[in-house]
Amino acid sequence: MTLRLTDEELSALRERAAQDGESMQDAARRAVREYVSRGEHRRRVSDAAERVIAAHQDAFERLGR
């Protein structure tokens, strides 16, 4: 995979990685892991909310009256 960054993105990555004492590659890989993790977390929260809504639909309907 080739990751193409704008000059601004590359500069920001370089500066941030230096501040964190890591390579740009390590910083980018960490960012990808965090991105994937956030997506998984959102999916789990959404699934849990759907289960709660389904389990308590009657109560939600009564509260909405």
Beta strands, then each sheet from edge to edge (+ up, - down):
end
